[in-house]
Amino acid sequence: MSGRFSNRKILTSKPALDEYNQKYHELYFSLGDAATYKRLRIVESGLVSCFDDSNIYDPQKLQVMSLTKEGEVLGVTSFGIFTNSKRTESQNLYARIDLVITEKKWRGFGVARILVLSVLVYILELYRKRLYSISCLAAHEAIANILESISFTGDRRDEKGFTHETLSFEAIDPNEYFTVRKSELEDNLDKCYQKLYKK
Ligand SMILES: CC(C)(COP(=O)(O)OP(=O)(O)OC[C@H]1O[C@@H](n2cnc3c(N)ncnc32)[C@H](O)[C@@H]1OP(=O)(O)O)[C@@H](O)C(=O)NCCC(=O)NCCS
């Protein structure tokens, strides 16, 4: 089997990302590729995942999304969706974007921005009616900048170098936010595709 199709056994099964997988044959989103996540984390050994602390986040809830180009991994991101049992409202879910890692060779092509947008589109497509916030402990300025450019609010870097980034749906309409991010993801996929293939 050629590298191009080697990841296709892992299906996204979600409409928006499936749509992009069909449009860009060479670029492919997959869910659940834990082996890739582990491999990239080992290379970036200094990164701390919120799922490492099982007292706070159940490691079973860790989800992984990866992006490949003709079967070659460009990057990976981990995330999770959780229920806040203390909230009585129907909006009782919150999401956490955990780690974003781009393969060294593919940095500077817009992969991290695509991964962040694709996770948001994925989460919002499924859960936007019940989601009240999304947060991320950004360990890298690039991630903090990406999130702040899409309406997240960041604290100043803490002593460990993390910036706490949060998006609350108290004041933002999740439907509108979803539509705008989806369109940005499409634009960024076009841009990234052109850069990768130097068109
Ligand atoms: C951080 C990381 C994911 C960025 O990946 P990338 O694919 O090169 O990023 P992108 O090409 O999508 O760039 C996204 C934005 O960040 C900016 N950026 C990239 N590297 C940057 C850096 N070192 N410092 C500040 N900004 C940076 C880009 O200019 C770009 O800005 P723009 O979208 O406004 O043009 C990558 O460097 C990496 O994997 N680092 C090691 C792991 C890590 O620290 N991950 C963060 C854990 S939360």
The ligand as a MOL file (V3000), in Angstrom:
LIG
                    3D

  0  0  0     0  0            999 V3000
M  V30 BEGIN CTAB
M  V30 COUNTS 48 50 0 0 0
M  V30 BEGIN ATOM
M  V30 1 C 4.3550 25.3620 18.3730 0
M  V30 2 C 4.2690 24.5670 17.0970 0
M  V30 3 C 3.1440 23.5430 17.2360 0
M  V30 4 C 3.9540 25.5270 15.9160 0
M  V30 5 O 3.7740 24.7170 14.7730 0
M  V30 6 P 3.7740 25.2700 13.2650 0
M  V30 7 O 3.0290 24.2780 12.4600 0
M  V30 8 O 5.1390 25.6070 12.8390 0
M  V30 9 O 2.9370 26.6230 13.3940 0
M  V30 10 P 2.2120 27.3610 12.2070 0
M  V30 11 O 3.0430 27.2710 10.9760 0
M  V30 12 O 0.7940 26.9210 12.1130 0
M  V30 13 O 2.2530 28.8480 12.7180 0
M  V30 14 C 1.1830 29.3880 13.4590 0
M  V30 15 C 1.4860 30.8150 13.8310 0
M  V30 16 O 2.4660 30.8400 14.8750 0
M  V30 17 C 3.5710 31.6260 14.4750 0
M  V30 18 N 4.7740 30.9610 14.9700 0
M  V30 19 C 5.3380 29.8280 14.4920 0
M  V30 20 N 6.4260 29.5270 15.2270 0
M  V30 21 C 6.5350 30.4920 16.1700 0
M  V30 22 C 7.4340 30.7260 17.2170 0
M  V30 23 N 8.4880 29.9230 17.4340 0
M  V30 24 N 7.2240 31.8070 18.0260 0
M  V30 25 C 6.1680 32.6250 17.8120 0
M  V30 26 N 5.2730 32.4560 16.8200 0
M  V30 27 C 5.4580 31.4050 16.0120 0
M  V30 28 C 3.5340 31.6510 12.9640 0
M  V30 29 O 4.1460 32.8220 12.4560 0
M  V30 30 C 2.0610 31.6180 12.6820 0
M  V30 31 O 1.4920 32.9090 12.7670 0
M  V30 32 P 0.3570 33.3490 11.7130 0
M  V30 33 O -0.6200 32.1930 11.6400 0
M  V30 34 O -0.2110 34.5720 12.3060 0
M  V30 35 O 1.1030 33.5200 10.4300 0
M  V30 36 C 5.6140 23.8500 16.7630 0
M  V30 37 O 6.6640 24.7840 16.8090 0
M  V30 38 C 5.9270 22.7110 17.7180 0
M  V30 39 O 5.4850 21.5740 17.5170 0
M  V30 40 N 6.6900 22.9940 18.7920 0
M  V30 41 C 7.0700 21.9700 19.7720 0
M  V30 42 C 5.8820 21.4760 20.5780 0
M  V30 43 C 5.1930 22.5810 21.3570 0
M  V30 44 O 5.8070 23.3660 22.0730 0
M  V30 45 N 3.8530 22.5960 21.2470 0
M  V30 46 C 3.0040 23.4900 21.9660 0
M  V30 47 C 2.3540 22.7170 23.0680 0
M  V30 48 S 0.7940 23.4650 23.4930 0
M  V30 END ATOM
M  V30 BEGIN BOND
M  V30 1 1 1 2
M  V30 2 1 2 3
M  V30 3 1 2 4
M  V30 4 1 2 36
M  V30 5 1 4 5
M  V30 6 1 5 6
M  V30 7 2 6 7
M  V30 8 1 6 8
M  V30 9 1 6 9
M  V30 10 1 9 10
M  V30 11 2 10 11
M  V30 12 1 10 12
M  V30 13 1 10 13
M  V30 14 1 13 14
M  V30 15 1 14 15
M  V30 16 1 15 16
M  V30 17 1 15 30
M  V30 18 1 16 17
M  V30 19 1 17 18
M  V30 20 1 17 28
M  V30 21 1 18 19
M  V30 22 1 18 27
M  V30 23 2 19 20
M  V30 24 1 20 21
M  V30 25 1 21 22
M  V30 26 2 21 27
M  V30 27 1 22 23
M  V30 28 2 22 24
M  V30 29 1 24 25
M  V30 30 2 25 26
M  V30 31 1 26 27
M  V30 32 1 28 29
M  V30 33 1 28 30
M  V30 34 1 30 31
M  V30 35 1 31 32
M  V30 36 2 32 33
M  V30 37 1 32 34
M  V30 38 1 32 35
M  V30 39 1 36 37
M  V30 40 1 36 38
M  V30 41 2 38 39
M  V30 42 1 38 40
M  V30 43 1 40 41
M  V30 44 1 41 42
M  V30 45 1 42 43
M  V30 46 2 43 44
M  V30 47 1 43 45
M  V30 48 1 45 46
M  V30 49 1 46 47
M  V30 50 1 47 48
M  V30 END BOND
M  V30 END CTAB
M  END
